[in-house]
Amino acid sequence: MPKAETLSHSQAFLSTRRGLLADPLNAQVHKWLRKMYVHPTVKFPSSSAKTILSQMVSVLDLQIKKEARFGAALEGVTEFISSPVAPQYVKAFHSIKRPKSCFLGTFVSVVYARALLLQVESQKESGAIVDELKEFVVSGAPSIIGQYQTAQGKLDENFVGHLVTTAEIEAQLDPYFDKALEHSAALFVEAHRPDGEKRNPLAEPGAPMSVLNEDPAAWWRLPASLAFAMTVWHQTA
């Protein structure tokens, strides 16, 4: 990807956008993002979708504590998304970012928004979705974990860097996209941050992706990893 200009924000913005569009990885990222460009047929994102994801996190958290294979699968997801971002994407992101944005915050916002859309558009009752997950963790785990790992293995190592930089640009071009990310971030914190917990790394300036893997017990770790895994697995479903 060509290096972004540094003379002004507008020059950096246009140069970075051109570089991302010319990058062969752009096709993979936009396939993942495609649903984000279409307004859902129902209100986005619904409170029921947020509740579903919260319940799914609780189910998986319990299973991870029971079975090592789930912990290992989660670790694979978290390691992939928390790996150091290539310097060119970090530099590009910081040259065009919105004043209050941080790399981690944009990542979680766009991934959670995409996962919420999947739940909203499934049009299934929350109980049915959670029941399906419970059945999966009991009977179908090995095959579905394998399918996910295969799908993740096909992602370019720079997928996260390209995705986050693209999302940051789209948020400045499209008011709907910007609103979706803002709402998603608020719902993520509301749904998953424990009562009494003050830290919100999504709002910490300069928070690196490694924050996702710094503490196995951190409240944001499992929901962020689950949301990403859902979106990647959905590409194969």
C-alpha positions in Angstrom: 0.0 0.0 0.0 1.5 3.4 -0.9 2.4 5.6 2.0 -0.1 8.4 2.9 0.8 12.0 2.3 1.6 14.0 5.4 1.1 17.6 4.1 -2.6 17.8 5.2 -5.4 15.6 6.4 -7.3 15.9 3.1 -4.2 14.9 1.1 -3.5 12.0 3.4 -7.1 11.0 3.2 -7.2 10.9 -0.6 -3.8 9.2 -0.9 -4.6 6.6 1.7 -8.0 5.8 0.1 -6.4 5.4 -3.3 -3.7 3.1 -1.8 -6.3 0.9 -0.1 -8.4 0.7 -3.3 -5.4 -0.4 -5.3 -4.3 -2.9 -2.7 -5.1 -6.5 -3.8 -6.3 -7.1 -0.2 -9.1 -4.6 -0.9 -11.4 -7.3 -2.5 -11.2 -9.5 0.6 -11.9 -6.6 3.0 -14.9 -5.4 0.9 -16.4 -8.8 0.7 -16.4 -8.8 4.5 -17.7 -5.3 4.7 -20.4 -5.7 2.0 -23.4 -6.0 4.4 -22.3 -2.8 6.1 -23.1 -0.8 3.0 -26.8 -1.9 2.9 -29.3 -0.6 5.4 -30.9 -3.6 7.1 -34.5 -4.3 6.6 -35.2 -3.9 10.3 -34.0 -1.3 12.8 -30.2 -1.4 13.2 -29.0 -2.5 15.6 -31.9 -3.8 17.7 -31.7 -4.2 21.5 -32.6 -7.9 21.0 -29.4 -8.4 18.9 -27.3 -6.9 21.6 -29.0 -9.2 24.2 -28.4 -12.2 21.9 -24.7 -11.5 21.7 -24.5 -11.0 25.5 -26.1 -14.3 26.1 -23.9 -16.0 23.5 -20.8 -14.7 25.3 -22.1 -16.1 28.6 -22.7 -19.5 27.0 -19.2 -19.6 25.5 -17.5 -18.3 28.6 -19.0 -21.2 30.6 -18.0 -23.8 28.0 -14.4 -22.4 27.7 -14.0 -23.0 31.4 -15.2 -26.6 30.9 -13.4 -27.7 27.8 -9.9 -26.9 26.6 -10.8 -27.0 22.9 -12.9 -23.9 23.2 -10.2 -22.0 25.0 -7.7 -23.0 22.4 -10.1 -21.9 19.6 -10.7 -18.6 21.3 -6.9 -18.1 21.7 -6.5 -18.6 18.0 -9.0 -15.9 17.2 -7.6 -13.5 19.7 -4.0 -14.0 18.6 -5.0 -13.3 15.0 -6.8 -10.0 15.7 -4.3 -8.8 18.3 -1.2 -9.4 16.3 0.9 -6.3 15.6 -0.5 -4.3 12.7 1.9 -3.6 9.9 3.5 -0.1 10.3 2.1 1.2 7.0 -1.4 0.7 8.2 -0.8 2.2 11.6 0.8 5.3 9.9 -2.0 5.6 7.4 -4.7 5.2 10.1 -3.2 7.9 12.3 -2.8 10.3 9.3 -6.6 10.2 8.5 -8.4 9.2 11.7 -11.2 11.1 13.3 -10.1 13.2 16.3 -11.5 10.7 18.9 -10.7 7.5 17.1 -8.2 4.8 18.1 -7.3 1.7 16.2 -8.7 -0.7 18.7 -12.0 1.3 19.0 -12.6 1.4 15.3 -11.8 -2.4 15.0 -14.3 -3.4 17.8 -16.9 -1.0 16.5 -16.9 -2.3 12.9 -16.7 -5.9 13.9 -19.4 -5.7 16.5 -21.6 -3.7 14.1 -21.1 -6.5 11.5 -22.0 -9.2 14.0 -25.1 -7.3 15.1 -26.3 -7.1 11.5 -25.9 -10.8 11.2 -28.2 -11.3 14.2 -30.7 -8.7 13.1 -31.0 -10.1 9.6 -31.3 -13.7 10.8 -34.8 -12.7 12.1 -34.7 -15.5 14.6 -35.9 -15.2 18.1 -33.2 -14.7 20.7 -34.0 -17.9 22.5 -33.7 -19.9 19.2 -30.3 -18.5 18.5 -28.9 -19.1 22.0 -30.4 -22.7 21.9 -28.6 -23.3 18.6 -25.3 -22.2 20.1 -25.8 -24.4 23.1 -26.4 -27.4 20.8 -23.4 -26.5 18.8 -21.0 -26.4 21.8 -22.3 -29.8 22.9 -22.4 -31.7 19.6 -21.0 -29.8 16.6 -18.0 -28.0 18.0 -15.1 -29.9 16.4 -16.4 -29.5 12.8 -17.5 -25.9 13.2 -14.3 -24.9 14.9 -12.4 -26.5 12.1 -14.5 -24.7 9.5 -13.8 -21.4 11.3 -10.0 -22.1 11.5 -10.0 -22.8 7.8 -11.8 -19.6 7.0 -9.5 -17.6 9.3 -6.5 -19.2 7.6 -7.5 -17.8 4.3 -7.4 -14.2 5.6 -4.4 -12.2 4.7 -2.1 -11.3 7.7 -2.8 -7.6 7.0 -6.6 -8.1 6.9 -7.2 -6.3 10.2 -4.9 -3.4 9.4 -6.6 -2.9 6.0 -10.1 -3.4 7.4 -9.7 -0.8 10.2 -8.2 1.8 8.0 -10.9 1.3 5.4 -13.6 1.5 8.1 -12.1 4.8 9.4 -12.3 6.3 5.9 -15.8 5.1 5.3 -17.0 6.6 8.6 -15.9 10.0 7.3 -17.5 9.5 3.9 -20.8 8.0 4.9 -22.9 9.5 7.8 -24.8 6.2 8.1 -21.6 4.2 8.5 -20.3 6.6 11.1 -23.5 6.4 13.1 -23.4 2.6 12.9 -19.9 2.5 14.3 -20.7 5.0 17.1 -23.9 3.1 18.0 -22.1 -0.3 17.9 -19.3 0.9 20.2 -21.9 2.2 22.8 -23.8 -1.1 22.6 -20.6 -3.2 23.0 -19.8 -1.4 26.2 -23.4 -1.4 27.5 -23.8 -5.1 26.8 -20.5 -6.5 28.1 -18.8 -4.2 30.6 -19.5 -5.4 34.1 -21.1 -3.2 36.6 -18.5 -1.2 38.5 -15.8 -1.6 35.8 -14.5 1.7 34.7 -12.1 0.9 32.0 -13.2 1.2 28.4 -10.2 0.6 26.0 -12.3 1.5 23.0 -12.1 5.1 24.2 -8.4 5.1 25.1 -6.3 7.2 22.7 -3.6 5.1 21.1 -4.9 1.8 22.5 -3.1 -0.9 20.5 -4.7 -4.2 19.2 -2.6 -6.1 21.7 -5.0 -4.8 24.4 -7.3 -7.6 23.2 -4.9 -10.2 24.4 -3.2 -8.6 27.4 -5.5 -10.1 30.0 -7.5 -13.4 29.5 -10.1 -12.2 32.0 -10.6 -8.8 30.5 -14.3 -8.1 29.8 -13.8 -7.0 26.2 -11.7 -10.0 25.1 -14.4 -12.7 24.6 -17.1 -10.5 23.0 -14.7 -8.9 20.6 -13.2 -12.3 19.5 -16.7 -13.9 19.3 -18.0 -11.0 17.1 -15.0 -11.3 14.7 -15.3 -15.1 14.6 -19.0 -14.9 13.7 -18.4 -12.6 10.8 -15.5 -14.7 9.4 -17.4 -18.0 9.8 -20.5 -16.4 8.2 -18.5 -15.9 4.9 -18.3 -19.7 4.6 -21.9 -20.5 5.8 
